[in-house]
Structures are given as C-alpha cells and as structure tokens.
Amino acid sequence: MELLNIECLGKRLRLEGSMAGWQQLYWDNQLVSQKSATPDNQVFNIHQFELTLQPSPSTSNEALSQTPQSDTLVETQVKKIPVRLEVDVKWQPFNLEYCVLIDEEQVSQGQRTTKDIEQQVPEIPTPKANKISMIGLASLGFKLLKSAKVVKALLAGASVAAYSWLFSIEFALALIACLVFHEYGHIKAMKHFGMKTKGIYLIPFMGGLALCDERINTRWQDVVISIMGPTFGLFLSIASLVAYWVTGNVFFAGLAAFNALLNLFNLLPILPLDGGHILKSISFSMNSLAGLIACIAGAAIGVYISYNLGLALLGFLLLIGSLEIVFEWRGRHHSHLLPLDRYGQIFSTIWYLLTVGSLVAIIWLVADTGDDMLRMPLEILKS
C-alpha cells in the first residue's frame, strides 16, 4: 500500500509498505531503497540513498540518477546529494511520522493517519499530446455517456423481463426496487468517502452491481461500502413491515420477507458477496493468531446456532465461507488495504451481527402470520 507520497527535489518521493514489514522507496518512480520483511516487524526504518546532480544548463537543479557517474566526468561538475527518509509506522491505529533530510538538513516532516490514507488518490499520469482535438474528445465522451445509459436501460429491461417470466410483473418490479435500494446503499457509502461512482447496473438472474471509478484504500472503507447495501435493505424491510401492520396488505409482508432473504444472502461470508468482504476485512485486520482463533470460534458459534434453529442452509454456507477466509488469512499482510484498528474490528462485528439478526427476525416474524407463501423465505433457510 502507498504509505507516503511527497515532493523531494522537484520529483515525487513515494513509500510503499505492508504490515509484513517490507518497505520500498521510489523517487520519480525509480526504486532507491528497500527494506525486507523481518521477524520482529520493525516499524521504524531509515532509508538512505544518493542523488547525483550535474549543474549543466540542460540538467541544472534536476537529479539525473542514483548510480555512480563515469570516471570521465570532472569532479567539480558532479554533486552527490545524500537523502535520508526516517519513518515511524504504527498500524493499529494507523499513524505514520516521517522526516526527510537532504545533505543532513531537514527539509520536510509530517504525520499521516487513517483519514489521509482514505482520501489519497492514485497519481494520474500526464496525458501525451495527440492529434485528436478537444471537440473530438468531448464528442467521444458524450457518446460513451449515452452508451452507458443505454446499457443500464437495456439491462434493467432485461431484468424486469427475466423476473416477470419467472414470477409475475408485480413481483418483478418489487424485486427490482429491492435491488436498486440495496445497491443505492453501496453508492451512498462510496460518495461518503468522496469516490466517483458510475451508477447501478442490474444484471438478469444475478442481482445488481454498484460501480466506482476509484479503488478503496482501507478495510474500513471496504466494510462500510459492503455493509451499507444490506443495511439499506434492512431499512426497506422494516418500512414494508410497518406498512403491512398499518394497511393489512399481505403484499408488504411478502416484500419485507423476500427482501430480508435477499439481503441476508448477500451477508453470507462468501466472496464476492458483501458478507465475504466484511468478515474478510475484520479477520485480516487481526494481526495475531488469537484474532484468527476468535474468528473461528465466532463462526463455530454461528454454525451451532443456525443448526439449532433449523437454519441448515445458513449454517452450511456460514461454515464454507469461514473456511475460505481461514485459507486466505496467511496473505493478509501483503494487502494494499490499511487494516481496521481494534475499535473498527469490534464496531464492524457488532454492526454485521445486528444486521444479520434483524433480517432473520423479520423473516421469522413474517412467517408467523400463517400464510404459506410468506413462510417460504423461512423454509428456504431451513431446507
């Protein structure tokens, strides 16, 4: 992950690193220093390198290389400048303090926290000049925008047709509304973090997809973006349940139950479902064997409760998803995502469990109405 990106001698000085302990320092996209992972996982590191300056008219004030110059160069024409970067990193909660010294003189120092990592964006390379005019580019962009809208409309229409063929037009429209509301939760979370979104795409027989132009930088972003979809779905089920109690219309009870089932399925700990991203972020942020054991114990409790309540399918999928996370646990240190701190792990776990429990409760509550159709979501979990 990118830990630091600052200016140094007119170029970008970028530090990449991971929880495993390795660090790589780049100056103007050239590797100038690196530290390998160590058993003790040192957090304080000193990177030292030399930049060579040649005070000629074409290269004045610009570092040309970090390698020794040829013996033919006159000594007075070459100046080697020692550069040192000192960094002190704490991962949970994340805090990085740095200091840059050039020729033993401090030129920069500062601090970076989780907020800085969340808000950083990749550098955009300088576009190369070409013969395409700005009018042509604007026209191309407009056409792409129009085509994206056309694709969305076609996929939405195909989804309505597919679900109408399976069920009815009324149920298809209700299902589409549930999917859009769920995906809007993801979009809302992306915008909260300042990300540019591409909108919602409905995919026949597979659900929906919320797309974003930018990548996430922290596991907290991954948790919030993933869980906000099912959370919005929970709000919709609660609103539908209230509407059923007020009007007595069985349609709202069915909408509450089937929407709860849809969002509960998304919370299963299986990648690439939302639940897989949430539990993976939580477990991979636990930088100890005790953390992994806690995840295994929590999964075992969940499986036990599921089977005792007769929710065989839920328990089986929970077991499979937990095993998948355990198998990937060893590579957690090499992720580019900043891990959750202890508070984030506890808060995310409680948020996840409350959402799952609330959705199950809605399915159970609706099933008690006695209608055979409304018992279907609960029977699916028991199957």
C-alpha positions in Angstrom: 0.0 0.0 0.0 1.1 3.6 -0.5 2.2 5.0 2.8 3.7 8.3 1.8 3.8 10.5 -1.4 5.6 13.8 -1.0 7.8 16.2 -3.1 11.6 15.9 -3.0 13.9 17.9 -5.2 11.1 18.6 -7.7 10.1 14.9 -8.0 7.7 12.6 -6.2 9.1 10.6 -3.3 6.8 7.6 -2.7 6.9 5.0 0.0 5.2 1.6 -0.4 4.9 -0.8 2.5 2.8 -3.5 4.2 2.1 -4.9 7.7 4.5 -7.8 6.9 7.4 -5.2 7.4 8.7 -4.7 3.9 9.1 -1.2 2.5 10.1 0.2 -0.9 11.0 3.8 -1.6 10.7 5.3 -5.0 12.0 8.7 -6.3 10.5 9.7 -9.6 9.2 6.1 -10.0 12.7 4.7 -9.6 13.4 2.3 -6.7 16.1 3.9 -4.5 15.8 2.0 -1.2 14.0 -1.1 0.1 13.6 -2.9 3.4 12.8 -6.6 3.6 10.3 -8.1 6.0 11.9 -9.0 9.3 10.7 -11.5 12.0 10.4 -8.6 14.6 8.4 -6.5 12.0 10.2 -3.2 12.7 8.1 -0.1 12.4 10.9 2.4 12.5 13.0 2.5 9.3 15.7 4.7 7.8 16.0 4.9 4.1 19.2 6.4 2.7 20.2 7.0 -0.9 22.2 9.4 -3.1 21.0 11.6 -5.9 23.5 12.8 -8.5 23.2 16.4 -9.8 25.1 17.9 -12.8 25.0 21.7 -12.9 24.9 22.0 -16.7 22.3 24.2 -18.4 20.1 21.3 -19.5 20.2 19.4 -16.2 20.6 22.1 -13.6 18.6 21.6 -10.4 17.5 18.1 -11.6 18.6 14.8 -10.2 19.7 12.6 -13.0 20.5 9.3 -11.5 21.4 7.5 -8.3 24.2 5.4 -9.8 27.9 6.4 -9.7 28.9 8.6 -12.7 31.5 7.8 -15.3 35.2 8.5 -14.4 35.4 10.8 -17.4 33.2 13.4 -15.6 35.1 16.2 -13.9 34.7 16.0 -10.2 33.6 19.7 -10.0 30.8 19.1 -12.4 29.1 16.4 -10.3 27.4 16.8 -7.0 26.1 13.9 -5.0 23.4 14.7 -2.5 22.7 12.3 0.3 19.0 11.9 1.1 17.5 10.2 4.2 13.9 9.4 5.0 13.1 8.4 8.5 9.6 6.8 9.1 7.9 5.5 12.2 4.8 3.4 11.5 2.1 2.2 13.8 -0.5 0.1 12.2 -3.4 -0.2 14.8 -4.5 2.6 14.9 -2.5 3.7 11.9 -0.1 6.6 12.4 3.0 7.4 10.3 5.5 10.1 11.3 8.2 11.0 8.7 11.2 13.2 8.4 13.2 14.0 5.2 16.8 15.2 5.4 18.8 16.3 2.4 22.5 16.8 2.9 21.9 16.4 6.7 19.4 19.3 6.7 15.8 18.7 7.5 13.6 19.8 4.6 10.3 18.1 5.4 8.4 16.4 8.2 4.9 15.4 9.0 2.3 12.8 10.0 -0.3 10.7 8.3 -3.3 9.0 9.8 -6.1 6.7 8.6 -8.0 9.7 7.2 -5.1 10.6 4.9 -4.9 7.1 3.6 -8.7 7.0 2.9 -8.6 10.3 1.0 -5.5 9.6 -1.1 -5.9 9.0 -4.8 -3.6 7.5 -7.4 -1.4 9.8 -9.4 -2.8 10.5 -12.9 -0.1 10.2 -15.5 0.5 13.3 -17.7 -1.5 12.7 -20.9 0.5 12.5 -24.1 -0.1 15.0 -26.8 -2.0 13.7 -29.8 -3.8 14.9 -32.9 -7.3 14.4 -31.5 -9.0 17.8 -31.0 -10.8 18.7 -27.8 -14.1 18.8 -29.7 -13.5 15.2 -30.8 -12.7 14.1 -27.3 -15.8 15.9 -26.0 -17.9 14.2 -28.7 -16.4 10.8 -27.8 -17.1 11.3 -24.1 -20.7 12.3 -24.8 -21.2 9.1 -26.9 -19.7 7.0 -24.2 -22.0 8.6 -21.6 -25.0 7.9 -23.8 -23.9 4.3 -24.4 -23.6 3.8 -20.6 -27.1 5.0 -20.1 -28.3 2.8 -22.9 -26.6 -0.3 -21.4 -28.2 0.5 -18.0 -31.6 0.8 -19.6 -31.2 -2.5 -21.6 -30.0 -4.4 -18.5 -32.9 -3.0 -16.4 -35.4 -4.0 -19.1 -33.9 -7.5 -19.4 -34.0 -7.9 -15.6 -37.7 -7.0 -15.5 -38.4 -9.4 -18.3 -36.5 -12.2 -16.7 -38.1 -11.9 -13.3 -41.5 -11.4 -14.9 -41.0 -14.7 -16.7 -40.1 -16.5 -13.5 -42.7 -14.9 -11.3 -45.1 -12.0 -12.2 -44.7 -8.4 -13.3 -45.7 -7.1 -9.9 -43.2 -9.3 -8.1 -40.5 -8.5 -10.7 -41.0 -4.7 -10.2 -40.9 -5.2 -6.4 -37.7 -7.2 -6.7 -36.1 -4.6 -9.0 -36.9 -2.0 -6.4 -35.3 -4.1 -3.6 -32.1 -4.5 -5.7 -31.9 -0.8 -6.6 -32.4 0.2 -2.9 -29.7 -2.3 -1.9 -27.2 -1.0 -4.5 -28.0 2.6 -3.6 -26.7 1.8 -0.1 -23.3 1.0 -1.7 -23.4 4.1 -3.8 -24.2 6.3 -0.8 -21.2 4.8 1.1 -18.9 5.4 -1.9 -20.0 9.0 -2.1 -19.4 9.4 1.7 -15.8 8.6 1.1 -15.6 11.1 -1.8 -15.4 8.4 -4.5 -16.7 8.9 -8.1 -19.4 6.4 -8.9 -20.6 5.0 -12.3 -24.1 4.1 -11.1 -26.1 1.0 -10.7 -26.3 -1.9 -13.2 -29.0 -4.6 -13.0 -27.9 -8.0 -14.1 -30.6 -10.5 -15.0 -30.7 -13.6 -12.7 -27.7 -12.3 -10.8 -28.9 -9.1 -9.0 -27.3 -5.7 -9.2 -23.9 -4.1 -9.2 -22.7 -0.6 -8.0 -19.6 0.5 -9.8 -17.0 3.0 -8.7 -14.2 4.8 -10.6 -11.7 4.6 -7.7 -10.2 1.9 -5.6 -10.6 1.6 -1.8 -7.5 2.2 0.4 -8.6 0.9 3.8 -10.5 -2.1 5.2 -12.9 0.3 7.0 -14.0 1.6 3.6 -14.4 -2.0 2.4 -16.6 -2.8 5.5 -18.8 0.4 5.2 -19.3 0.1 1.5 -20.1 -3.6 1.7 -22.5 -3.5 4.7 -24.4 -0.3 3.7 -26.2 -2.3 0.9 -27.7 -4.8 3.3 -28.3 -2.0 5.9 -30.4 -0.1 3.3 -32.2 -3.4 2.5 -32.9 -3.8 6.3 -34.5 -0.3 6.3 -36.7 -1.2 3.4 -37.8 -4.4 5.0 -38.7 -2.6 8.3 -40.6 0.1 6.3 -42.5 -2.7 4.4 -43.3 -4.5 7.7 -44.7 -1.3 9.2 -46.8 -0.7 6.0 -48.2 -4.3 6.4 -49.1 -3.6 10.1 -50.8 -0.3 9.1 -52.7 -1.5 5.9 -53.0 -5.2 6.4 -52.0 -5.7 2.8 -50.1 -9.0 2.5 -48.0 -7.7 -0.4 -46.0 -5.6 2.0 -45.4 -8.6 4.3 -44.1 -10.6 1.3 -41.9 -7.7 0.3 -40.4 -7.4 3.8 -39.7 -11.2 4.0 -38.3 -11.7 0.5 -36.2 -8.5 0.6 -34.8 -9.6 4.0 -33.9 -13.0 2.5 -32.2 -11.3 -0.5 -30.1 -9.1 1.8 -29.3 -12.0 4.2 -28.0 -14.0 1.3 -25.7 -11.0 0.5 -24.3 -11.1 4.0 -23.1 -14.7 3.8 -19.3 -14.9 4.4 -18.6 -16.0 0.8 -16.6 -13.9 -1.6 -17.5 -11.9 -3.6 -20.7 -11.4 -1.6 -20.9 -8.4 0.8 -20.6 -10.6 3.9 -17.4 -12.1 2.5 -15.8 -8.7 2.2 -17.0 -7.7 5.7 -15.7 -10.8 7.5 -12.5 -10.9 5.5 -11.7 -7.3 6.4 -12.4 -8.0 10.1 -10.4 -11.2 10.3 -7.5 -10.0 8.2 -7.1 -6.9 10.4 -6.5 -9.1 13.4 -2.7 -9.2 13.4 -2.4 -12.2 15.7 -3.2 -15.9 16.0 -5.7 -15.1 18.7 -7.6 -13.0 16.2 -7.9 -15.9 13.8 -9.0 -18.2 16.7 -11.6 -15.6 17.6 -13.0 -15.6 14.1 -13.1 -19.4 14.0 -14.8 -19.5 17.4 -17.4 -16.9 16.2 -18.0 -18.9 13.0 -18.5 -22.1 15.0 -21.0 -20.4 17.3 -22.9 -19.1 14.3 -23.0 -22.6 12.7 -24.2 -24.1 16.0 -26.9 -21.6 16.5 -28.0 -22.0 12.8 -28.4 -25.7 13.1 -30.2 -25.5 16.5 -32.7 -23.1 14.9 -33.1 -25.4 12.0 -31.5 -23.0 9.5 -29.4 -25.7 7.8 -28.6 -23.8 4.6 -27.5 -20.7 6.5 -25.2 -22.8 8.8 -23.7 -24.7 5.9 -22.9 -21.6 3.9 -21.5 -19.9 7.0 -19.1 -22.8 7.5 -17.9 -22.8 3.9 -17.4 -19.0 3.9 -15.5 -19.1 7.2 -13.1 -21.8 5.9 -12.5 -19.7 2.8 -11.4 -16.8 4.9 -9.2 -19.0 7.1 -7.4 -20.3 4.0 -6.6 -16.7 2.8 -5.6 -15.5 6.2 -1.9 -16.0 5.7 -1.6 -13.4 3.0 -3.3 -10.7 5.0 0.0 -8.7 5.5 0.5 -8.3 1.8 -2.7 -6.5 1.1 -2.6 -2.8 0.0 -5.6 -2.1 2.3 -5.0 -0.4 5.7 -6.3 -2.7 8.4 -9.0 -2.0 10.9 -8.0 -0.9 14.4 -9.4 -2.7 17.5 -12.4 -0.3 17.7 -13.1 -0.8 14.0 -13.0 -4.6 14.4 -15.4 -4.6 17.3 -17.8 -2.0 15.7 -17.8 -3.8 12.4 -18.5 -7.2 14.0 -21.4 -5.8 16.1 -22.9 -4.0 13.0 -22.7 -7.2 11.0 -24.3 -9.4 13.7 -27.1 -6.9 14.4 -27.9 -6.7 10.7 -27.9 -10.5 10.2 -30.0 -11.0 13.4 -32.5 -8.3 12.4 -33.0 -9.8 8.9 -33.5 -13.3 10.3 -36.0 -11.8 12.8 -38.1 -10.2 10.1 -38.2 -13.4 8.1 -39.3 -15.3 11.2 -41.9 -12.7 12.2 -43.5 -12.6 8.8 -43.6 -16.4 8.7 -45.7 -16.4 11.9 -48.6 -14.7 10.0 -49.7 -18.2 8.9 -49.7 -17.5 5.1 -48.0 -20.4 3.3 -46.4 -18.0 0.7 -44.9 -15.9 3.5 -43.4 -18.9 5.1 -41.3 -19.6 2.0 -38.2 -17.5 3.0 -38.0 -19.3 6.4 -38.5 -22.7 4.7 -35.6 -21.8 2.3 -33.3 -21.2 5.3 -34.5 -24.5 6.9 -34.0 -26.5 3.8 
